[in-house]
Amino acid sequence: MNIDPQTPWFGPRRYGWGWGPASWQGWAVIGAYLVLSILGVPLLLDAQRGGAAFAFQSLLTVALIIVCIVRGGAPSWRWGGRNTGQRSRHGGR
């Protein structure tokens, strides 16, 4: 499997602020984040460690944001493109 270091894992969203997975690597990162969240936080909460669960989820989220920035670029607000096939809220195309 050849991983090109120039291929972005995350791309800008069409509407709003943030990123979306743009390759299988991006989907793998999102999957790992979800699995770790679903399995890790309940284990820490069951052990009566609410602060540890909060810290774990916070660190996991910060790591996800860092990966998105490094592998997808800086986010910006987007209103969609002219070629989306949908009318804007101002009635134009």
C-alpha positions as CSV (number, residue, x, y, z in Angstrom):
1,M,0.0,0.0,0.0
2,N,1.6,3.3,-1.1
3,I,0.8,6.3,1.0
4,D,1.5,9.6,-0.8
5,P,2.5,12.2,1.8
6,Q,0.9,15.0,-0.4
7,T,-2.5,13.4,-0.5
8,P,-4.8,15.1,1.9
9,W,-6.7,12.9,4.4
10,F,-9.3,15.6,5.1
11,G,-10.8,18.2,2.9
12,P,-12.9,21.3,3.5
13,R,-16.7,20.8,4.0
14,R,-18.9,22.2,1.3
15,Y,-21.1,24.1,3.9
16,G,-20.0,25.3,7.3
17,W,-16.6,25.2,9.1
18,G,-14.3,22.2,9.4
19,W,-13.2,19.1,7.6
20,G,-14.5,15.9,6.2
21,P,-12.7,12.7,5.4
22,A,-11.3,12.8,1.8
23,S,-9.5,9.5,1.7
24,W,-9.5,6.1,3.3
25,Q,-6.9,7.3,5.8
26,G,-9.2,10.1,6.9
27,W,-12.0,7.6,7.4
28,A,-9.6,5.3,9.3
29,V,-8.7,8.2,11.7
30,I,-12.4,9.0,12.2
31,G,-13.1,5.3,12.9
32,A,-10.3,5.0,15.4
33,Y,-11.6,8.2,17.1
34,L,-15.1,6.7,17.4
35,V,-13.9,3.3,18.6
36,L,-11.6,4.8,21.2
37,S,-14.4,7.1,22.4
38,I,-17.0,4.4,22.5
39,L,-14.8,1.9,24.4
40,G,-12.6,4.2,26.4
41,V,-14.9,6.7,28.1
42,P,-17.4,4.2,29.4
43,L,-14.6,2.2,31.0
44,L,-13.3,5.2,32.8
45,L,-16.8,6.3,33.9
46,D,-17.5,2.8,35.2
47,A,-14.4,3.0,37.3
48,Q,-15.8,6.2,39.0
49,R,-13.1,8.3,37.3
50,G,-15.2,11.1,35.7
51,G,-12.2,13.5,35.5
52,A,-10.1,10.8,33.8
53,A,-12.9,10.2,31.3
54,F,-13.2,14.0,30.5
55,A,-9.4,14.3,30.2
56,F,-9.2,11.2,27.9
57,Q,-12.0,12.5,25.6
58,S,-10.4,16.0,25.6
59,L,-7.0,14.6,24.6
60,L,-8.5,12.4,22.0
61,T,-10.4,15.3,20.4
62,V,-7.3,17.6,20.5
63,A,-5.4,14.8,18.7
64,L,-8.1,14.5,16.1
65,I,-8.1,18.2,15.4
66,I,-4.3,18.2,15.1
67,V,-4.4,15.4,12.6
68,C,-7.1,17.2,10.6
69,I,-5.0,20.4,10.5
70,V,-1.7,18.6,9.6
71,R,-3.3,16.3,7.0
72,G,-6.1,18.6,5.7
73,G,-5.1,22.2,6.0
74,A,-6.6,25.1,7.9
75,P,-10.4,25.2,8.1
76,S,-12.4,28.1,6.9
77,W,-16.1,28.9,6.6
78,R,-17.6,27.8,3.3
79,W,-21.1,28.5,1.8
80,G,-20.9,25.9,-0.9
81,G,-20.0,26.2,-4.6
82,R,-21.8,27.6,-7.5
83,N,-21.9,24.2,-9.1
84,T,-23.7,22.4,-6.3
85,G,-27.0,22.4,-8.1
86,Q,-28.9,23.9,-5.2
87,R,-30.3,27.4,-4.9
88,S,-28.7,29.7,-2.4
89,R,-30.8,31.5,0.2
90,H,-30.7,34.6,-2.0
91,G,-32.4,32.8,-4.9
92,G,-29.4,32.7,-7.3
93,R,-27.6,29.7,-8.5
